[in-house]
Amino acid sequence: MKIHISYEPEEKATKARIVTLLEGNLPPVKIKNTPGKPPYNNVYITTKNHGKPVK
């Protein structure tokens, strides 16, 4: 699963709360913070593979 969050610098506290909630509710995740086109920043959240898939 991939989640993309785009936010402005003044929304940084809200972004941190959302990321914390997702980390607690999802299996192990990979988080990538990147600068976007001004005035936005981006966060990409991807779940890591967790064992073999179930058939």
All heavy atoms as atom14 arrays in JSON, in Angstrom:
{
  "sequence": "MKIHISYEPEEKATKARIVTLLEGNLPPVKIKNTPGKPPYNNVYITTKNHGKPVK",
  "atom14_mask": [
    [1, 1, 1, 1, 1, 1, 1, 1, 0, 0, 0, 0, 0, 0],
    [1, 1, 1, 1, 1, 1, 1, 1, 1, 0, 0, 0, 0, 0],
    [1, 1, 1, 1, 1, 1, 1, 1, 0, 0, 0, 0, 0, 0],
    [1, 1, 1, 1, 1, 1, 1, 1, 1, 1, 0, 0, 0, 0],
    [1, 1, 1, 1, 1, 1, 1, 1, 0, 0, 0, 0, 0, 0],
    [1, 1, 1, 1, 1, 1, 0, 0, 0, 0, 0, 0, 0, 0],
    [1, 1, 1, 1, 1, 1, 1, 1, 1, 1, 1, 1, 0, 0],
    [1, 1, 1, 1, 1, 1, 1, 1, 1, 0, 0, 0, 0, 0],
    [1, 1, 1, 1, 1, 1, 1, 0, 0, 0, 0, 0, 0, 0],
    [1, 1, 1, 1, 1, 1, 1, 1, 1, 0, 0, 0, 0, 0],
    [1, 1, 1, 1, 1, 1, 1, 1, 1, 0, 0, 0, 0, 0],
    [1, 1, 1, 1, 1, 1, 1, 1, 1, 0, 0, 0, 0, 0],
    [1, 1, 1, 1, 1, 0, 0, 0, 0, 0, 0, 0, 0, 0],
    [1, 1, 1, 1, 1, 1, 1, 0, 0, 0, 0, 0, 0, 0],
    [1, 1, 1, 1, 1, 1, 1, 1, 1, 0, 0, 0, 0, 0],
    [1, 1, 1, 1, 1, 0, 0, 0, 0, 0, 0, 0, 0, 0],
    [1, 1, 1, 1, 1, 1, 1, 1, 1, 1, 1, 0, 0, 0],
    [1, 1, 1, 1, 1, 1, 1, 1, 0, 0, 0, 0, 0, 0],
    [1, 1, 1, 1, 1, 1, 1, 0, 0, 0, 0, 0, 0, 0],
    [1, 1, 1, 1, 1, 1, 1, 0, 0, 0, 0, 0, 0, 0],
    [1, 1, 1, 1, 1, 1, 1, 1, 0, 0, 0, 0, 0, 0],
    [1, 1, 1, 1, 1, 1, 1, 1, 0, 0, 0, 0, 0, 0],
    [1, 1, 1, 1, 1, 1, 1, 1, 1, 0, 0, 0, 0, 0],
    [1, 1, 1, 1, 0, 0, 0, 0, 0, 0, 0, 0, 0, 0],
    [1, 1, 1, 1, 1, 1, 1, 1, 0, 0, 0, 0, 0, 0],
    [1, 1, 1, 1, 1, 1, 1, 1, 0, 0, 0, 0, 0, 0],
    [1, 1, 1, 1, 1, 1, 1, 0, 0, 0, 0, 0, 0, 0],
    [1, 1, 1, 1, 1, 1, 1, 0, 0, 0, 0, 0, 0, 0],
    [1, 1, 1, 1, 1, 1, 1, 0, 0, 0, 0, 0, 0, 0],
    [1, 1, 1, 1, 1, 1, 1, 1, 1, 0, 0, 0, 0, 0],
    [1, 1, 1, 1, 1, 1, 1, 1, 0, 0, 0, 0, 0, 0],
    [1, 1, 1, 1, 1, 1, 1, 1, 1, 0, 0, 0, 0, 0],
    [1, 1, 1, 1, 1, 1, 1, 1, 0, 0, 0, 0, 0, 0],
    [1, 1, 1, 1, 1, 1, 1, 0, 0, 0, 0, 0, 0, 0],
    [1, 1, 1, 1, 1, 1, 1, 0, 0, 0, 0, 0, 0, 0],
    [1, 1, 1, 1, 0, 0, 0, 0, 0, 0, 0, 0, 0, 0],
    [1, 1, 1, 1, 1, 1, 1, 1, 1, 0, 0, 0, 0, 0],
    [1, 1, 1, 1, 1, 1, 1, 0, 0, 0, 0, 0, 0, 0],
    [1, 1, 1, 1, 1, 1, 1, 0, 0, 0, 0, 0, 0, 0],
    [1, 1, 1, 1, 1, 1, 1, 1, 1, 1, 1, 1, 0, 0],
    [1, 1, 1, 1, 1, 1, 1, 1, 0, 0, 0, 0, 0, 0],
    [1, 1, 1, 1, 1, 1, 1, 1, 0, 0, 0, 0, 0, 0],
    [1, 1, 1, 1, 1, 1, 1, 0, 0, 0, 0, 0, 0, 0],
    [1, 1, 1, 1, 1, 1, 1, 1, 1, 1, 1, 1, 0, 0],
    [1, 1, 1, 1, 1, 1, 1, 1, 0, 0, 0, 0, 0, 0],
    [1, 1, 1, 1, 1, 1, 1, 0, 0, 0, 0, 0, 0, 0],
    [1, 1, 1, 1, 1, 1, 1, 0, 0, 0, 0, 0, 0, 0],
    [1, 1, 1, 1, 1, 1, 1, 1, 1, 0, 0, 0, 0, 0],
    [1, 1, 1, 1, 1, 1, 1, 1, 0, 0, 0, 0, 0, 0],
    [1, 1, 1, 1, 1, 1, 1, 1, 1, 1, 0, 0, 0, 0],
    [1, 1, 1, 1, 0, 0, 0, 0, 0, 0, 0, 0, 0, 0],
    [1, 1, 1, 1, 1, 1, 1, 1, 1, 0, 0, 0, 0, 0],
    [1, 1, 1, 1, 1, 1, 1, 0, 0, 0, 0, 0, 0, 0],
    [1, 1, 1, 1, 1, 1, 1, 0, 0, 0, 0, 0, 0, 0],
    [1, 1, 1, 1, 1, 1, 1, 1, 1, 0, 0, 0, 0, 0]
  ],
  "atom14_positions": [
    [[0.84, -1.15, 0.0], [0.0, 0.0, 0.0], [0.9, 1.23, 0.0], [1.92, 1.26, 0.68], [-0.89, 0.0, 1.25], [-1.62, 1.27, 1.42], [-2.8, 1.41, 2.78], [-2.34, 0.28, 3.98], [0.0, 0.0, 0.0], [0.0, 0.0, 0.0], [0.0, 0.0, 0.0], [0.0, 0.0, 0.0], [0.0, 0.0, 0.0], [0.0, 0.0, 0.0]],
    [[0.52, 2.24, -0.76], [1.28, 3.48, -0.83], [0.37, 4.64, -0.45], [-0.76, 4.71, -0.9], [1.83, 3.69, -2.23], [2.83, 2.64, -2.65], [3.34, 2.89, -4.04], [4.29, 1.78, -4.45], [4.78, 1.96, -5.8], [0.0, 0.0, 0.0], [0.0, 0.0, 0.0], [0.0, 0.0, 0.0], [0.0, 0.0, 0.0], [0.0, 0.0, 0.0]],
    [[0.89, 5.52, 0.39], [0.14, 6.7, 0.81], [1.01, 7.92, 0.53], [2.2, 7.94, 0.85], [-0.19, 6.64, 2.32], [-1.04, 5.41, 2.61], [-0.9, 7.91, 2.76], [-1.24, 5.14, 4.07], [0.0, 0.0, 0.0], [0.0, 0.0, 0.0], [0.0, 0.0, 0.0], [0.0, 0.0, 0.0], [0.0, 0.0, 0.0], [0.0, 0.0, 0.0]],
    [[0.42, 8.95, -0.08], [1.13, 10.18, -0.4], [0.44, 11.32, 0.34], [-0.77, 11.49, 0.23], [1.1, 10.43, -1.91], [1.61, 11.77, -2.29], [0.9, 12.61, -3.1], [2.76, 12.42, -1.99], [1.59, 13.73, -3.27], [2.72, 13.63, -2.61], [0.0, 0.0, 0.0], [0.0, 0.0, 0.0], [0.0, 0.0, 0.0], [0.0, 0.0, 0.0]],
    [[1.22, 12.1, 1.12], [0.69, 13.26, 1.83], [1.44, 14.48, 1.35], [2.66, 14.51, 1.37], [0.87, 13.11, 3.36], [0.14, 11.88, 3.86], [0.38, 14.36, 4.07], [0.43, 11.56, 5.31], [0.0, 0.0, 0.0], [0.0, 0.0, 0.0], [0.0, 0.0, 0.0], [0.0, 0.0, 0.0], [0.0, 0.0, 0.0], [0.0, 0.0, 0.0]],
    [[0.7, 15.49, 0.92], [1.28, 16.75, 0.5], [0.84, 17.8, 1.51], [-0.34, 17.91, 1.82], [0.79, 17.1, -0.91], [1.37, 18.3, -1.34], [0.0, 0.0, 0.0], [0.0, 0.0, 0.0], [0.0, 0.0, 0.0], [0.0, 0.0, 0.0], [0.0, 0.0, 0.0], [0.0, 0.0, 0.0], [0.0, 0.0, 0.0], [0.0, 0.0, 0.0]],
    [[1.79, 18.6, 2.02], [1.46, 19.57, 3.06], [2.3, 20.83, 2.91], [3.35, 20.84, 2.27], [1.67, 18.96, 4.45], [3.11, 18.65, 4.78], [3.88, 19.54, 5.5], [3.71, 17.48, 4.34], [5.22, 19.27, 5.79], [5.03, 17.2, 4.63], [5.78, 18.11, 5.35], [7.09, 17.84, 5.61], [0.0, 0.0, 0.0], [0.0, 0.0, 0.0]],
    [[1.8, 21.92, 3.51], [2.52, 23.19, 3.54], [3.33, 23.25, 4.83], [3.0, 22.57, 5.81], [1.55, 24.35, 3.44], [0.84, 24.41, 2.11], [-0.11, 25.58, 1.99], [-0.23, 26.37, 2.95], [-0.73, 25.71, 0.94], [0.0, 0.0, 0.0], [0.0, 0.0, 0.0], [0.0, 0.0, 0.0], [0.0, 0.0, 0.0], [0.0, 0.0, 0.0]],
    [[4.39, 24.05, 4.88], [5.25, 24.1, 6.07], [4.5, 24.37, 7.38], [4.85, 23.81, 8.41], [6.23, 25.23, 5.76], [6.31, 25.24, 4.27], [4.93, 24.88, 3.8], [0.0, 0.0, 0.0], [0.0, 0.0, 0.0], [0.0, 0.0, 0.0], [0.0, 0.0, 0.0], [0.0, 0.0, 0.0], [0.0, 0.0, 0.0], [0.0, 0.0, 0.0]],
    [[3.47, 25.19, 7.38], [2.74, 25.47, 8.62], [1.87, 24.3, 9.09], [1.37, 24.31, 10.2], [1.89, 26.75, 8.51], [0.86, 26.74, 7.42], [1.35, 27.29, 6.09], [2.53, 27.63, 5.95], [0.52, 27.37, 5.19], [0.0, 0.0, 0.0], [0.0, 0.0, 0.0], [0.0, 0.0, 0.0], [0.0, 0.0, 0.0], [0.0, 0.0, 0.0]],
    [[1.71, 23.29, 8.27], [0.93, 22.09, 8.63], [1.83, 20.95, 9.11], [1.4, 19.8, 9.18], [0.11, 21.63, 7.43], [-0.9, 22.65, 6.95], [-1.5, 22.29, 5.62], [-0.82, 21.63, 4.8], [-2.65, 22.68, 5.4], [0.0, 0.0, 0.0], [0.0, 0.0, 0.0], [0.0, 0.0, 0.0], [0.0, 0.0, 0.0], [0.0, 0.0, 0.0]],
    [[3.07, 21.25, 9.46], [4.05, 20.22, 9.83], [3.62, 19.43, 11.06], [3.82, 18.22, 11.12], [5.4, 20.87, 10.06], [6.56, 19.92, 10.03], [7.87, 20.68, 10.02], [8.98, 19.73, 9.67], [10.25, 20.42, 9.5], [0.0, 0.0, 0.0], [0.0, 0.0, 0.0], [0.0, 0.0, 0.0], [0.0, 0.0, 0.0], [0.0, 0.0, 0.0]],
    [[3.0, 20.07, 12.05], [2.56, 19.37, 13.26], [1.45, 18.37, 12.94], [1.44, 17.26, 13.46], [2.08, 20.37, 14.31], [0.0, 0.0, 0.0], [0.0, 0.0, 0.0], [0.0, 0.0, 0.0], [0.0, 0.0, 0.0], [0.0, 0.0, 0.0], [0.0, 0.0, 0.0], [0.0, 0.0, 0.0], [0.0, 0.0, 0.0], [0.0, 0.0, 0.0]],
    [[0.52, 18.75, 12.07], [-0.56, 17.85, 11.66], [0.01, 16.65, 10.91], [-0.41, 15.52, 11.13], [-1.58, 18.59, 10.77], [-2.03, 19.74, 11.47], [-2.74, 17.71, 10.4], [0.0, 0.0, 0.0], [0.0, 0.0, 0.0], [0.0, 0.0, 0.0], [0.0, 0.0, 0.0], [0.0, 0.0, 0.0], [0.0, 0.0, 0.0], [0.0, 0.0, 0.0]],
    [[0.98, 16.89, 10.04], [1.63, 15.81, 9.3], [2.3, 14.83, 10.24], [2.19, 13.62, 10.09], [2.64, 16.38, 8.31], [3.32, 15.38, 7.39], [4.64, 14.8, 7.85], [5.66, 15.75, 8.32], [6.96, 15.11, 8.65], [0.0, 0.0, 0.0], [0.0, 0.0, 0.0], [0.0, 0.0, 0.0], [0.0, 0.0, 0.0], [0.0, 0.0, 0.0]],
    [[2.96, 15.34, 11.27], [3.65, 14.48, 12.23], [2.65, 13.59, 12.98], [2.91, 12.4, 13.2], [4.44, 15.32, 13.22], [0.0, 0.0, 0.0], [0.0, 0.0, 0.0], [0.0, 0.0, 0.0], [0.0, 0.0, 0.0], [0.0, 0.0, 0.0], [0.0, 0.0, 0.0], [0.0, 0.0, 0.0], [0.0, 0.0, 0.0], [0.0, 0.0, 0.0]],
    [[1.48, 14.14, 13.36], [0.46, 13.33, 14.03], [-0.09, 12.25, 13.12], [-0.28, 11.1, 13.54], [-0.68, 14.21, 14.53], [-0.34, 14.94, 15.81], [-1.54, 15.65, 16.35], [-1.78, 16.78, 15.45], [-2.87, 17.51, 15.43], [-3.85, 17.26, 16.24], [-3.0, 18.51, 14.59], [0.0, 0.0, 0.0], [0.0, 0.0, 0.0], [0.0, 0.0, 0.0]],
    [[-0.32, 12.58, 11.86], [-0.85, 11.6, 10.9], [0.16, 10.46, 10.69], [-0.21, 9.29, 10.71], [-1.2, 12.28, 9.56], [-2.39, 13.2, 9.75], [-1.48, 11.25, 8.48], [-2.68, 14.09, 8.57], [0.0, 0.0, 0.0], [0.0, 0.0, 0.0], [0.0, 0.0, 0.0], [0.0, 0.0, 0.0], [0.0, 0.0, 0.0], [0.0, 0.0, 0.0]],
    [[1.42, 10.8, 10.51], [2.46, 9.79, 10.29], [2.58, 8.88, 11.52], [2.69, 7.66, 11.4], [3.81, 10.45, 9.93], [4.94, 9.44, 9.96], [3.72, 11.11, 8.57], [0.0, 0.0, 0.0], [0.0, 0.0, 0.0], [0.0, 0.0, 0.0], [0.0, 0.0, 0.0], [0.0, 0.0, 0.0], [0.0, 0.0, 0.0], [0.0, 0.0, 0.0]],
    [[2.51, 9.46, 12.72], [2.6, 8.67, 13.95], [1.42, 7.7, 14.05], [1.6, 6.53, 14.41], [2.62, 9.6, 15.18], [3.72, 10.49, 15.05], [2.76, 8.81, 16.46], [0.0, 0.0, 0.0], [0.0, 0.0, 0.0], [0.0, 0.0, 0.0], [0.0, 0.0, 0.0], [0.0, 0.0, 0.0], [0.0, 0.0, 0.0], [0.0, 0.0, 0.0]],
    [[0.22, 8.16, 13.73], [-0.95, 7.28, 13.77], [-0.83, 6.14, 12.76], [-1.16, 5.0, 13.06], [-2.23, 8.07, 13.5], [-2.7, 8.97, 14.63], [-3.83, 9.87, 14.14], [-3.15, 8.15, 15.81], [0.0, 0.0, 0.0], [0.0, 0.0, 0.0], [0.0, 0.0, 0.0], [0.0, 0.0, 0.0], [0.0, 0.0, 0.0], [0.0, 0.0, 0.0]],
    [[-0.36, 6.44, 11.56], [-0.22, 5.4, 10.53], [0.85, 4.39, 10.91], [0.69, 3.2, 10.67], [0.1, 6.03, 9.18], [-1.04, 6.8, 8.52], [-0.55, 7.5, 7.26], [-2.21, 5.9, 8.23], [0.0, 0.0, 0.0], [0.0, 0.0, 0.0], [0.0, 0.0, 0.0], [0.0, 0.0, 0.0], [0.0, 0.0, 0.0], [0.0, 0.0, 0.0]],
    [[1.95, 4.85, 11.52], [2.99, 3.91, 11.94], [2.48, 2.94, 12.98], [2.86, 1.77, 12.99], [4.18, 4.68, 12.54], [5.05, 5.35, 11.52], [6.19, 6.11, 12.16], [5.97, 6.79, 13.18], [7.3, 6.0, 11.64], [0.0, 0.0, 0.0], [0.0, 0.0, 0.0], [0.0, 0.0, 0.0], [0.0, 0.0, 0.0], [0.0, 0.0, 0.0]],
    [[1.58, 3.4, 13.85], [1.05, 2.53, 14.9], [0.01, 1.55, 14.4], [-0.2, 0.49, 15.0], [0.0, 0.0, 0.0], [0.0, 0.0, 0.0], [0.0, 0.0, 0.0], [0.0, 0.0, 0.0], [0.0, 0.0, 0.0], [0.0, 0.0, 0.0], [0.0, 0.0, 0.0], [0.0, 0.0, 0.0], [0.0, 0.0, 0.0], [0.0, 0.0, 0.0]],
    [[-0.67, 1.87, 13.29], [-1.76, 1.03, 12.8], [-1.41, 0.15, 11.61], [-2.15, -0.76, 11.28], [-2.97, 1.9, 12.43], [-3.59, 2.52, 13.65], [-3.67, 1.91, 14.7], [-4.04, 3.75, 13.51], [0.0, 0.0, 0.0], [0.0, 0.0, 0.0], [0.0, 0.0, 0.0], [0.0, 0.0, 0.0], [0.0, 0.0, 0.0], [0.0, 0.0, 0.0]],
    [[-0.3, 0.42, 10.96], [0.09, -0.36, 9.78], [1.24, -1.29, 10.14], [1.95, -1.08, 11.11], [0.53, 0.58, 8.65], [-0.55, 1.48, 8.06], [0.08, 2.43, 7.05], [-1.63, 0.67, 7.39], [0.0, 0.0, 0.0], [0.0, 0.0, 0.0], [0.0, 0.0, 0.0], [0.0, 0.0, 0.0], [0.0, 0.0, 0.0], [0.0, 0.0, 0.0]],
    [[1.45, -2.33, 9.32], [2.65, -3.15, 9.51], [3.87, -2.26, 9.27], [3.73, -1.1, 8.95], [2.5, -4.23, 8.44], [1.49, -3.77, 7.5], [0.64, -2.77, 8.2], [0.0, 0.0, 0.0], [0.0, 0.0, 0.0], [0.0, 0.0, 0.0], [0.0, 0.0, 0.0], [0.0, 0.0, 0.0], [0.0, 0.0, 0.0], [0.0, 0.0, 0.0]],
    [[5.07, -2.8, 9.39], [6.27, -1.96, 9.24], [6.2, -1.11, 7.97], [5.83, -1.59, 6.9], [7.41, -2.98, 9.13], [6.89, -4.19, 9.82], [5.41, -4.2, 9.59], [0.0, 0.0, 0.0], [0.0, 0.0, 0.0], [0.0, 0.0, 0.0], [0.0, 0.0, 0.0], [0.0, 0.0, 0.0], [0.0, 0.0, 0.0], [0.0, 0.0, 0.0]],
    [[6.51, 0.16, 8.11], [6.4, 1.09, 6.99], [7.74, 1.77, 6.7], [8.6, 1.87, 7.55], [5.34, 2.2, 7.25], [3.96, 1.62, 7.34], [5.67, 2.99, 8.49], [0.0, 0.0, 0.0], [0.0, 0.0, 0.0], [0.0, 0.0, 0.0], [0.0, 0.0, 0.0], [0.0, 0.0, 0.0], [0.0, 0.0, 0.0], [0.0, 0.0, 0.0]],
    [[7.87, 2.23, 5.47], [9.03, 3.01, 5.03], [8.51, 4.43, 4.77], [7.52, 4.61, 4.05], [9.6, 2.4, 3.76], [10.75, 3.14, 3.15], [11.2, 2.42, 1.89], [12.16, 3.26, 1.1], [12.51, 2.62, -0.16], [0.0, 0.0, 0.0], [0.0, 0.0, 0.0], [0.0, 0.0, 0.0], [0.0, 0.0, 0.0], [0.0, 0.0, 0.0]],
    [[9.16, 5.43, 5.36], [8.7, 6.81, 5.22], [9.78, 7.62, 4.5], [10.95, 7.59, 4.87], [8.41, 7.42, 6.6], [7.31, 6.63, 7.27], [8.03, 8.89, 6.46], [7.06, 7.02, 8.7], [0.0, 0.0, 0.0], [0.0, 0.0, 0.0], [0.0, 0.0, 0.0], [0.0, 0.0, 0.0], [0.0, 0.0, 0.0], [0.0, 0.0, 0.0]],
    [[9.36, 8.34, 3.46], [10.28, 9.15, 2.68], [9.75, 10.58, 2.62], [8.65, 10.82, 2.13], [10.42, 8.59, 1.27], [11.37, 9.34, 0.39], [11.49, 8.7, -0.98], [12.41, 9.49, -1.87], [12.45, 8.93, -3.22], [0.0, 0.0, 0.0], [0.0, 0.0, 0.0], [0.0, 0.0, 0.0], [0.0, 0.0, 0.0], [0.0, 0.0, 0.0]],
    [[10.51, 11.53, 3.17], [10.15, 12.94, 3.13], [10.9, 13.6, 1.98], [12.12, 13.46, 1.86], [10.56, 13.64, 4.43], [9.76, 13.15, 5.61], [8.55, 13.27, 5.63], [10.43, 12.57, 6.58], [0.0, 0.0, 0.0], [0.0, 0.0, 0.0], [0.0, 0.0, 0.0], [0.0, 0.0, 0.0], [0.0, 0.0, 0.0], [0.0, 0.0, 0.0]],
    [[10.18, 14.32, 1.11], [10.81, 14.99, -0.01], [10.26, 16.4, -0.15], [9.09, 16.64, 0.15], [10.57, 14.24, -1.33], [9.18, 14.18, -1.59], [11.14, 12.84, -1.29], [0.0, 0.0, 0.0], [0.0, 0.0, 0.0], [0.0, 0.0, 0.0], [0.0, 0.0, 0.0], [0.0, 0.0, 0.0], [0.0, 0.0, 0.0], [0.0, 0.0, 0.0]],
    [[11.09, 17.33, -0.61], [10.56, 18.66, -0.91], [9.77, 18.59, -2.22], [10.18, 17.91, -3.17], [11.81, 19.52, -1.06], [12.89, 18.57, -1.42], [12.52, 17.25, -0.8], [0.0, 0.0, 0.0], [0.0, 0.0, 0.0], [0.0, 0.0, 0.0], [0.0, 0.0, 0.0], [0.0, 0.0, 0.0], [0.0, 0.0, 0.0], [0.0, 0.0, 0.0]],
    [[8.65, 19.25, -2.24], [7.84, 19.28, -3.46], [7.99, 20.63, -4.12], [8.91, 21.39, -3.82], [0.0, 0.0, 0.0], [0.0, 0.0, 0.0], [0.0, 0.0, 0.0], [0.0, 0.0, 0.0], [0.0, 0.0, 0.0], [0.0, 0.0, 0.0], [0.0, 0.0, 0.0], [0.0, 0.0, 0.0], [0.0, 0.0, 0.0], [0.0, 0.0, 0.0]],
    [[7.07, 20.93, -5.01], [7.07, 22.25, -5.61], [6.61, 23.25, -4.56], [5.62, 23.0, -3.86], [6.14, 22.29, -6.82], [6.64, 21.45, -7.98], [5.76, 21.58, -9.17], [6.3, 20.74, -10.31], [5.45, 20.83, -11.49], [0.0, 0.0, 0.0], [0.0, 0.0, 0.0], [0.0, 0.0, 0.0], [0.0, 0.0, 0.0], [0.0, 0.0, 0.0]],
    [[7.31, 24.36, -4.4], [6.93, 25.33, -3.37], [5.47, 25.73, -3.52], [4.99, 25.86, -4.63], [7.84, 26.51, -3.63], [9.03, 25.9, -4.31], [8.48, 24.76, -5.13], [0.0, 0.0, 0.0], [0.0, 0.0, 0.0], [0.0, 0.0, 0.0], [0.0, 0.0, 0.0], [0.0, 0.0, 0.0], [0.0, 0.0, 0.0], [0.0, 0.0, 0.0]],
    [[4.72, 25.87, -2.48], [5.07, 25.85, -1.06], [4.85, 24.48, -0.42], [4.77, 24.4, 0.8], [4.11, 26.87, -0.47], [2.85, 26.66, -1.27], [3.36, 26.35, -2.67], [0.0, 0.0, 0.0], [0.0, 0.0, 0.0], [0.0, 0.0, 0.0], [0.0, 0.0, 0.0], [0.0, 0.0, 0.0], [0.0, 0.0, 0.0], [0.0, 0.0, 0.0]],
    [[4.76, 23.42, -1.18], [4.39, 22.11, -0.63], [5.6, 21.21, -0.37], [6.62, 21.31, -1.05], [3.44, 21.37, -1.59], [2.17, 22.13, -1.82], [1.95, 22.81, -3.0], [1.19, 22.19, -0.83], [0.78, 23.53, -3.21], [0.02, 22.9, -1.03], [-0.17, 23.57, -2.21], [-1.32, 24.28, -2.4], [0.0, 0.0, 0.0], [0.0, 0.0, 0.0]],
    [[5.46, 20.33, 0.61], [6.4, 19.25, 0.88], [5.62, 17.95, 0.76], [4.4, 17.94, 0.86], [6.99, 19.37, 2.29], [7.84, 20.61, 2.43], [8.64, 20.91, 1.55], [7.67, 21.33, 3.51], [0.0, 0.0, 0.0], [0.0, 0.0, 0.0], [0.0, 0.0, 0.0], [0.0, 0.0, 0.0], [0.0, 0.0, 0.0], [0.0, 0.0, 0.0]],
    [[6.32, 16.85, 0.56], [5.66, 15.56, 0.37], [6.18, 14.52, 1.34], [7.34, 14.54, 1.71], [5.9, 15.04, -1.05], [5.34, 15.97, -2.09], [4.2, 16.39, -2.01], [6.14, 16.32, -3.07], [0.0, 0.0, 0.0], [0.0, 0.0, 0.0], [0.0, 0.0, 0.0], [0.0, 0.0, 0.0], [0.0, 0.0, 0.0], [0.0, 0.0, 0.0]],
    [[5.29, 13.6, 1.71], [5.66, 12.43, 2.5], [5.09, 11.23, 1.77], [3.9, 11.22, 1.41], [5.07, 12.5, 3.93], [5.37, 11.22, 4.68], [5.61, 13.68, 4.67], [0.0, 0.0, 0.0], [0.0, 0.0, 0.0], [0.0, 0.0, 0.0], [0.0, 0.0, 0.0], [0.0, 0.0, 0.0], [0.0, 0.0, 0.0], [0.0, 0.0, 0.0]],
    [[5.93, 10.23, 1.52], [5.49, 8.99, 0.91], [5.62, 7.89, 1.94], [6.69, 7.7, 2.52], [6.33, 8.65, -0.32], [6.19, 9.68, -1.42], [7.1, 10.72, -1.56], [5.13, 9.61, -2.32], [6.97, 11.67, -2.57], [4.99, 10.55, -3.32], [5.91, 11.58, -3.45], [5.77, 12.51, -4.43], [0.0, 0.0, 0.0], [0.0, 0.0, 0.0]],
    [[4.55, 7.16, 2.19], [4.54, 6.07, 3.16], [4.23, 4.79, 2.41], [3.22, 4.69, 1.72], [3.49, 6.32, 4.25], [3.79, 7.65, 4.96], [3.45, 5.17, 5.24], [2.72, 8.11, 5.9], [0.0, 0.0, 0.0], [0.0, 0.0, 0.0], [0.0, 0.0, 0.0], [0.0, 0.0, 0.0], [0.0, 0.0, 0.0], [0.0, 0.0, 0.0]],
    [[5.12, 3.8, 2.52], [4.96, 2.53, 1.84], [5.11, 1.41, 2.86], [6.04, 1.43, 3.66], [6.04, 2.36, 0.75], [6.03, 3.5, -0.09], [5.8, 1.11, -0.06], [0.0, 0.0, 0.0], [0.0, 0.0, 0.0], [0.0, 0.0, 0.0], [0.0, 0.0, 0.0], [0.0, 0.0, 0.0], [0.0, 0.0, 0.0], [0.0, 0.0, 0.0]],
    [[4.19, 0.44, 2.82], [4.33, -0.7, 3.73], [5.39, -1.63, 3.19], [5.54, -1.8, 1.98], [3.0, -1.45, 3.89], [2.52, -1.84, 2.61], [1.95, -0.58, 4.56], [0.0, 0.0, 0.0], [0.0, 0.0, 0.0], [0.0, 0.0, 0.0], [0.0, 0.0, 0.0], [0.0, 0.0, 0.0], [0.0, 0.0, 0.0], [0.0, 0.0, 0.0]],
    [[6.16, -2.22, 4.08], [7.2, -3.16, 3.69], [6.59, -4.54, 3.51], [5.57, -4.86, 4.12], [8.28, -3.23, 4.77], [9.05, -1.94, 4.92], [10.12, -2.1, 5.97], [10.9, -0.82, 6.15], [11.94, -0.95, 7.17], [0.0, 0.0, 0.0], [0.0, 0.0, 0.0], [0.0, 0.0, 0.0], [0.0, 0.0, 0.0], [0.0, 0.0, 0.0]],
    [[7.21, -5.38, 2.67], [6.77, -6.75, 2.5], [6.99, -7.49, 3.81], [8.03, -7.39, 4.43], [7.54, -7.44, 1.39], [7.17, -6.87, 0.04], [6.15, -6.24, -0.11], [8.02, -7.07, -0.94], [0.0, 0.0, 0.0], [0.0, 0.0, 0.0], [0.0, 0.0, 0.0], [0.0, 0.0, 0.0], [0.0, 0.0, 0.0], [0.0, 0.0, 0.0]],
    [[6.01, -8.25, 4.2], [6.07, -8.93, 5.49], [5.86, -10.41, 5.29], [4.76, -10.92, 5.47], [5.03, -8.32, 6.42], [5.38, -8.46, 7.85], [4.49, -8.83, 8.8], [6.53, -8.25, 8.51], [5.06, -8.87, 9.97], [6.31, -8.52, 9.82], [0.0, 0.0, 0.0], [0.0, 0.0, 0.0], [0.0, 0.0, 0.0], [0.0, 0.0, 0.0]],
    [[6.89, -11.11, 4.87], [6.79, -12.55, 4.67], [6.24, -12.91, 3.3], [6.07, -12.07, 2.44], [0.0, 0.0, 0.0], [0.0, 0.0, 0.0], [0.0, 0.0, 0.0], [0.0, 0.0, 0.0], [0.0, 0.0, 0.0], [0.0, 0.0, 0.0], [0.0, 0.0, 0.0], [0.0, 0.0, 0.0], [0.0, 0.0, 0.0], [0.0, 0.0, 0.0]],
    [[5.95, -14.19, 3.13], [5.43, -14.68, 1.86], [3.93, -14.36, 1.75], [3.22, -14.42, 2.75], [5.64, -16.19, 1.75], [7.1, -16.58, 1.66], [7.24, -18.08, 1.48], [8.7, -18.46, 1.35], [8.86, -19.9, 1.18], [0.0, 0.0, 0.0], [0.0, 0.0, 0.0], [0.0, 0.0, 0.0], [0.0, 0.0, 0.0], [0.0, 0.0, 0.0]],
    [[3.44, -14.08, 0.55], [2.01, -13.83, 0.39], [1.21, -15.11, 0.59], [1.69, -16.23, 0.37], [1.88, -13.35, -1.05], [3.13, -13.8, -1.73], [4.18, -13.93, -0.67], [0.0, 0.0, 0.0], [0.0, 0.0, 0.0], [0.0, 0.0, 0.0], [0.0, 0.0, 0.0], [0.0, 0.0, 0.0], [0.0, 0.0, 0.0], [0.0, 0.0, 0.0]],
    [[-0.03, -14.95, 1.0], [-0.92, -16.09, 1.24], [-1.64, -16.41, -0.06], [-2.14, -15.53, -0.74], [-1.94, -15.77, 2.34], [-2.89, -16.92, 2.55], [-1.21, -15.42, 3.63], [0.0, 0.0, 0.0], [0.0, 0.0, 0.0], [0.0, 0.0, 0.0], [0.0, 0.0, 0.0], [0.0, 0.0, 0.0], [0.0, 0.0, 0.0], [0.0, 0.0, 0.0]],
    [[-1.67, -17.7, -0.42], [-2.36, -18.11, -1.66], [-3.81, -18.36, -1.4], [-4.26, -18.72, -0.4], [-1.73, -19.37, -2.24], [-0.37, -19.09, -2.8], [0.18, -20.32, -3.46], [1.54, -20.03, -4.06], [2.09, -21.16, -4.74], [0.0, 0.0, 0.0], [0.0, 0.0, 0.0], [0.0, 0.0, 0.0], [0.0, 0.0, 0.0], [0.0, 0.0, 0.0]]
  ]
}
